[in-house]
């Protein structure tokens, strides 16, 4: 009969978790360059993100050290895909908004997409070389995990180790939530989103270990989604501002060129400025609504309940619940 998860050695469980995540990345990898599969890059990135989080969370325990060069390669590979995915997400959002916009706003979106599409295509070409190296990194990581498994007796029990990581992350997460003052400090809004993800990833290996795990993971997902929506809004705010500036600059250059050709040329406003102004107004309303939801979750009853649930999860991991 297999040992309960909490009593198994960290090295043994860690290899299983890492191999599972590498398998997910391996399945997503060939889909990245498939134009008919828009989620290939997303799934690849999620697997890498979970993998990095797992290795970072447990690396301080005896017998679990991993070569720093491998960790850097994994980090660099994940980061190399950021721009392509960000552009892809922006395009998807613009397309989703199309039916909600008026004519001038749709014209502004069309102008933006006309420039964004080739940028995303160029980013995909840039990452092709980096992503092509994944199979070699995959093989090296699998080999490294075999080495950790071979010295698994030196590693602690998985349950207490997981509880230690959980409690440390919860302490960090609560401090980050307390630091949120408002929209003016975007870094303060960004940090708990990342730590919340790490908490969810930590619970992944504990699926099926009790109702308290299911409830806590569901609550963490609500927090993560709220922070994720706000983060996307703030990123779009910057992208929207940059696009408006690009549009105004292009239109101004065109007006100046016309003045050189014809001294009597009329000075007119940029074609899509009205549309961009409408986009900015709509987006601002959306951002404020998502900020209000983040503040509600961070300061009210949902947070207190989740802290209590996570304390129960830690007790379950230690086998004392």
PLY file of the C-alpha trace (Angstrom):
ply
format ascii 1.0
element vertex 321
property float x
property float y
property float z
element edge 320
property int vertex1
property int vertex2
end_header
0.00 0.00 0.00
1.38 3.41 -1.00
2.33 5.83 1.72
0.06 8.84 2.31
1.26 11.85 0.34
2.27 13.74 3.48
4.59 10.93 4.58
6.40 10.44 1.28
9.86 11.90 0.77
10.10 15.32 -0.84
12.60 14.13 -3.46
10.27 11.38 -4.69
7.17 13.56 -4.92
9.10 16.46 -6.42
10.35 14.34 -9.30
6.80 13.19 -10.05
5.48 16.76 -10.02
8.32 18.15 -12.14
8.07 15.35 -14.73
4.32 15.91 -14.96
4.87 19.60 -15.65
7.61 18.87 -18.18
5.20 16.50 -19.93
2.66 19.33 -20.15
5.27 21.70 -21.57
6.40 19.02 -24.03
2.82 18.58 -25.30
2.34 22.34 -25.70
5.75 22.96 -27.31
4.93 21.90 -30.93
1.65 23.83 -30.78
3.40 27.18 -30.38
4.01 27.63 -34.09
0.61 26.24 -35.13
-1.44 29.21 -36.44
-4.66 27.27 -35.79
-3.86 26.79 -32.10
-3.92 30.16 -30.30
-3.46 28.56 -26.87
-0.22 26.69 -27.56
2.07 29.44 -26.27
-0.20 30.06 -23.29
-0.17 26.40 -22.21
3.60 26.21 -22.66
4.10 29.30 -20.51
1.77 28.05 -17.77
3.68 24.77 -17.53
7.01 26.62 -17.31
5.63 29.03 -14.72
4.37 26.21 -12.51
7.66 24.40 -12.94
9.73 27.42 -11.90
7.49 28.05 -8.91
7.76 24.44 -7.74
11.54 24.37 -7.99
11.92 27.75 -6.27
9.60 26.80 -3.40
11.47 23.63 -2.45
15.07 24.46 -3.35
16.00 25.45 0.22
15.40 21.93 1.58
18.25 19.46 2.02
18.86 17.24 -1.00
16.80 19.35 -3.42
19.37 21.79 -4.76
19.32 22.29 -8.52
22.06 23.68 -10.75
21.73 27.48 -10.92
22.51 27.40 -14.62
19.48 25.22 -15.27
17.27 27.57 -13.27
18.57 30.56 -15.25
17.90 28.78 -18.55
14.37 28.00 -17.43
13.82 31.62 -16.35
15.25 33.03 -19.59
13.15 30.70 -21.73
9.97 31.78 -19.93
10.84 35.47 -20.19
11.66 35.22 -23.88
7.99 34.48 -24.59
6.58 37.49 -22.71
6.29 39.97 -25.56
4.66 37.50 -27.96
2.08 36.44 -25.41
1.38 40.02 -24.28
0.72 41.07 -27.88
-1.42 38.00 -28.46
-3.54 38.78 -25.37
-3.91 42.40 -26.45
-5.14 41.36 -29.89
-7.67 38.96 -28.38
-8.97 41.69 -26.07
-9.35 44.17 -28.92
-11.28 41.62 -30.97
-13.55 40.82 -28.01
-14.36 44.52 -27.58
-15.35 45.05 -31.20
-19.12 44.54 -30.81
-19.25 46.81 -27.76
-17.76 49.84 -29.52
-19.15 52.63 -31.66
-17.92 53.46 -35.14
-15.11 55.83 -34.20
-13.84 53.44 -31.52
-13.88 50.52 -33.96
-11.87 52.58 -36.42
-9.28 53.26 -33.71
-9.13 49.56 -32.86
-8.71 48.69 -36.56
-5.81 51.15 -36.81
-4.22 49.60 -33.71
-4.67 46.00 -34.87
-3.17 46.86 -38.26
0.08 47.67 -36.46
-0.15 45.12 -33.66
-0.59 42.02 -35.85
2.82 42.30 -37.57
4.44 43.07 -34.20
3.07 39.84 -32.74
4.17 37.90 -35.82
7.67 39.33 -35.45
7.78 38.35 -31.77
6.86 34.78 -32.69
9.73 34.71 -35.17
12.08 35.98 -32.47
11.17 33.30 -29.94
11.38 30.46 -32.46
15.11 29.98 -31.84
14.81 30.16 -28.04
11.87 27.79 -27.88
13.63 25.36 -30.22
16.13 24.71 -27.39
13.42 23.43 -25.03
13.89 19.67 -25.71
17.52 19.86 -24.53
16.53 21.76 -21.38
13.69 19.29 -20.84
16.11 16.34 -20.96
18.58 18.02 -18.58
15.85 18.82 -16.06
14.57 15.24 -16.11
18.08 13.96 -15.54
18.57 16.41 -12.66
15.36 15.21 -11.02
16.56 11.60 -11.24
19.63 12.68 -9.28
17.43 14.25 -6.60
15.35 11.08 -6.39
18.46 8.94 -5.92
19.33 10.87 -2.76
15.70 11.15 -1.65
16.47 9.79 1.83
18.25 13.06 2.54
15.08 15.02 1.82
12.35 15.70 4.41
8.78 14.41 4.33
6.66 16.07 1.67
3.85 17.09 4.04
5.87 19.10 6.59
8.00 20.61 3.79
4.89 21.73 1.91
3.39 23.17 5.09
6.57 25.16 5.73
6.47 26.61 2.21
2.76 27.34 2.48
3.08 29.18 5.78
6.01 31.24 4.48
4.09 32.20 1.33
0.94 33.06 3.30
2.95 35.37 5.56
4.47 37.05 2.51
1.11 37.27 0.75
-0.63 38.87 3.76
2.12 41.48 4.05
1.74 42.25 0.33
-2.03 42.62 0.68
-1.55 44.96 3.63
0.78 47.11 1.50
-1.91 47.86 -1.08
-2.96 51.49 -0.76
-4.55 52.12 -4.14
-3.88 52.32 -7.82
-0.93 54.68 -7.56
1.50 51.88 -6.61
1.27 49.30 -9.37
4.11 47.24 -7.91
2.12 46.80 -4.70
-0.81 45.52 -6.77
1.44 43.20 -8.76
3.20 41.38 -5.91
0.21 39.61 -4.29
-0.89 38.41 -7.73
2.41 36.56 -8.17
2.45 35.17 -4.62
-1.19 34.09 -5.00
-0.21 32.12 -8.09
2.58 30.41 -6.19
0.12 29.44 -3.46
-2.21 27.88 -6.02
0.63 26.06 -7.72
1.75 24.71 -4.35
-1.66 23.10 -3.82
-1.52 21.37 -7.20
0.17 18.21 -5.90
-2.41 17.98 -3.10
-5.44 17.62 -5.34
-7.74 14.95 -3.95
-6.30 15.16 -0.42
-9.41 16.61 1.20
-12.27 19.07 0.89
-10.32 21.84 2.58
-7.81 21.76 -0.31
-10.62 22.09 -2.86
-12.22 25.02 -1.02
-8.91 26.84 -0.51
-7.83 26.42 -4.12
-11.20 27.72 -5.35
-10.90 30.80 -3.11
-7.32 31.39 -4.26
-8.52 31.21 -7.86
-11.04 33.99 -7.17
-8.27 36.16 -5.74
-5.94 35.34 -8.62
-8.56 36.11 -11.27
-9.41 39.47 -9.67
-5.76 40.48 -9.43
-5.12 39.13 -12.94
-7.92 41.21 -14.44
-6.62 44.34 -12.75
-3.05 43.59 -13.85
-4.20 43.17 -17.45
-6.09 46.47 -17.19
-3.00 48.31 -15.96
-0.85 46.81 -18.72
-3.47 47.82 -21.29
-3.55 51.36 -19.88
0.11 51.76 -20.78
-0.32 50.08 -24.17
-3.35 52.22 -24.96
-1.50 55.41 -24.05
1.48 54.36 -26.20
-0.80 53.59 -29.16
-2.55 56.97 -28.88
0.84 58.69 -28.86
1.97 56.68 -31.87
-1.23 57.56 -33.73
-0.91 61.28 -32.96
2.74 61.25 -34.03
1.97 59.49 -37.32
-0.90 61.85 -38.07
1.16 64.91 -37.15
3.97 63.79 -39.45
1.41 63.31 -42.23
0.00 66.82 -41.68
3.48 68.36 -41.75
4.32 66.49 -44.94
1.09 67.81 -46.48
2.04 71.36 -45.45
5.34 71.01 -47.30
3.52 69.92 -50.45
0.71 72.48 -50.08
1.17 75.59 -47.90
-2.62 75.95 -47.78
-3.22 72.51 -46.26
-5.66 72.56 -43.33
-4.65 71.60 -39.78
-7.01 68.81 -38.62
-7.14 66.58 -35.56
-5.75 63.02 -35.81
-8.35 60.80 -37.53
-8.93 58.35 -34.68
-8.40 60.57 -31.66
-12.13 60.61 -30.85
-12.23 56.82 -31.03
-9.18 56.44 -28.79
-10.71 58.87 -26.29
-13.79 56.64 -26.12
-11.63 53.55 -25.65
-9.74 55.24 -22.82
-12.99 56.23 -21.08
-14.47 52.72 -21.30
-11.25 51.12 -20.16
-10.95 53.46 -17.19
-14.40 52.41 -15.95
-13.41 48.76 -16.27
-10.14 49.32 -14.41
-11.82 51.11 -11.51
-14.38 48.31 -11.16
-11.63 45.67 -11.03
-9.65 47.75 -8.54
-12.69 47.93 -6.27
-13.03 44.14 -6.39
-9.34 43.64 -5.54
-9.65 45.98 -2.56
-12.79 44.18 -1.38
-11.07 40.80 -1.48
-7.88 42.10 0.11
-9.43 43.89 3.07
-12.67 42.12 3.86
-14.24 38.88 4.94
-13.02 36.84 1.90
-9.42 37.36 2.95
-10.05 36.38 6.58
-11.85 33.23 5.50
-9.09 32.30 3.09
-6.38 32.79 5.71
-8.32 30.43 7.97
-8.67 27.87 5.17
-4.96 28.02 4.38
-4.13 27.43 8.05
-6.30 24.29 7.87
-4.48 23.26 4.68
-1.11 23.58 6.47
-2.44 21.40 9.30
-3.62 18.83 6.77
-0.19 18.80 5.13
1.45 18.17 8.51
-1.01 15.37 9.21
-2.37 17.14 12.27
-5.87 17.88 11.01
0 1
1 2
2 3
3 4
4 5
5 6
6 7
7 8
8 9
9 10
10 11
11 12
12 13
13 14
14 15
15 16
16 17
17 18
18 19
19 20
20 21
21 22
22 23
23 24
24 25
25 26
26 27
27 28
28 29
29 30
30 31
31 32
32 33
33 34
34 35
35 36
36 37
37 38
38 39
39 40
40 41
41 42
42 43
43 44
44 45
45 46
46 47
47 48
48 49
49 50
50 51
51 52
52 53
53 54
54 55
55 56
56 57
57 58
58 59
59 60
60 61
61 62
62 63
63 64
64 65
65 66
66 67
67 68
68 69
69 70
70 71
71 72
72 73
73 74
74 75
75 76
76 77
77 78
78 79
79 80
80 81
81 82
82 83
83 84
84 85
85 86
86 87
87 88
88 89
89 90
90 91
91 92
92 93
93 94
94 95
95 96
96 97
97 98
98 99
99 100
100 101
101 102
102 103
103 104
104 105
105 106
106 107
107 108
108 109
109 110
110 111
111 112
112 113
113 114
114 115
115 116
116 117
117 118
118 119
119 120
120 121
121 122
122 123
123 124
124 125
125 126
126 127
127 128
128 129
129 130
130 131
131 132
132 133
133 134
134 135
135 136
136 137
137 138
138 139
139 140
140 141
141 142
142 143
143 144
144 145
145 146
146 147
147 148
148 149
149 150
150 151
151 152
152 153
153 154
154 155
155 156
156 157
157 158
158 159
159 160
160 161
161 162
162 163
163 164
164 165
165 166
166 167
167 168
168 169
169 170
170 171
171 172
172 173
173 174
174 175
175 176
176 177
177 178
178 179
179 180
180 181
181 182
182 183
183 184
184 185
185 186
186 187
187 188
188 189
189 190
190 191
191 192
192 193
193 194
194 195
195 196
196 197
197 198
198 199
199 200
200 201
201 202
202 203
203 204
204 205
205 206
206 207
207 208
208 209
209 210
210 211
211 212
212 213
213 214
214 215
215 216
216 217
217 218
218 219
219 220
220 221
221 222
222 223
223 224
224 225
225 226
226 227
227 228
228 229
229 230
230 231
231 232
232 233
233 234
234 235
235 236
236 237
237 238
238 239
239 240
240 241
241 242
242 243
243 244
244 245
245 246
246 247
247 248
248 249
249 250
250 251
251 252
252 253
253 254
254 255
255 256
256 257
257 258
258 259
259 260
260 261
261 262
262 263
263 264
264 265
265 266
266 267
267 268
268 269
269 270
270 271
271 272
272 273
273 274
274 275
275 276
276 277
277 278
278 279
279 280
280 281
281 282
282 283
283 284
284 285
285 286
286 287
287 288
288 289
289 290
290 291
291 292
292 293
293 294
294 295
295 296
296 297
297 298
298 299
299 300
300 301
301 302
302 303
303 304
304 305
305 306
306 307
307 308
308 309
309 310
310 311
311 312
312 313
313 314
314 315
315 316
316 317
317 318
318 319
319 320
